[in-house]
């Protein structure tokens, strides 16, 4: 039963990926640089998450034991929460610009 709960939670969180991979980068750089920001974000994510992370986690498991790998994930989650809290809300700025352009 715990495995099914973990799968359900993981599946429900997959909706966050478009937000992290497209919405946030495109709002940070603006419309003129969106076509550059999106592939760059995906490329960096693939290199860090797909190439470097398994090697780092494996080395940490070799040095400190297999119990170290969940703590790496906890550290990543904490870093994401901190970085997410530092993001500047852009909706009020965009809405004010649209209102100004309409007049």
N, C-alpha and C positions, 0 to 999 in steps of 0.2 A: 504493500500500500504506500509506503513512503516514496518508492520509486515513481509511482504514478503521480503523486503530488508534485514531485520535483519536475517531472516531464510537463505537467500542466502549467506550473509556474514558468518554466523556461519557455514554453510555447507562447504564453501570454506576453512575455517580455520581448519577444522578437519584433513586436511592433515599434520598439524604440529605435531600431536600426535606421529606418529612413530619416528619423529626426536627427540622429547623430551623423549620418553619412551625407545628408543633402541639405536639410533645412538650416541647421546651425552654420555650416560653412558658407552657404550662399548668402545668409543674412549678414555674416561678419564682413565679407569682402565686398558686397554690393553687386548690382547687376552686371557691371562691366567686366568683372573678373570671375563670375560664377563658373564659366566654362573651364577655367583653369583650376579653380578651387576644388571642384567635385572630383575630377580624376586624381588630383594630388592627394586629397583626403583618402580616397580608396586605395591608392598606391601605397601610401604610408601605412595604412591599416593592414594591408596584405603583407607588407614586409615585416612590420613589427609583430603582428599577430600570427602570421603563418610561417615565418622563417625564423625570426629571432626568439620569440617567446618559448617555443618548445625546447630550444637549446638551453636557454636560461633556466627554465623550470627543471629540465633534466639535470643540469649541473647542480642546481640547488638541492635537488633530491639526492644526488650522489653525495654531496657534502654534508647535508644536514638530515637526511632521511626523507622518506616518502611523505611524511606528515607536513613537510615544509610547503608542498605545492598548494594546498588550500589557502595557506597564509599569503602566498603570492597573489592569489585571486582576491583575497580580502584587501590587500594593499592596493590593488588596481581599482577595486570598487570605491575605496576611500578616496583615492586620487580623482576618480571621475566625479564623485560627489562634490569635492572641494572645487574642482575646475568648473563644474556645472553651476555652483553657487556664485562663482566669479563672473559668469556671463552677464552681459548687459542686455536688458530687455529692449528689443528693437521695435516692437509693435507700436508703441506710442509715437515714436519718431516717424515711422512709415505712415501712420494714419494722419499725423499732422502735415506731412509733406503732400499726401494725396489731397487733403482738405485745402491746402495752400494752392496746389496746382489747379484745382477745380475752379477757383475764383478768378 
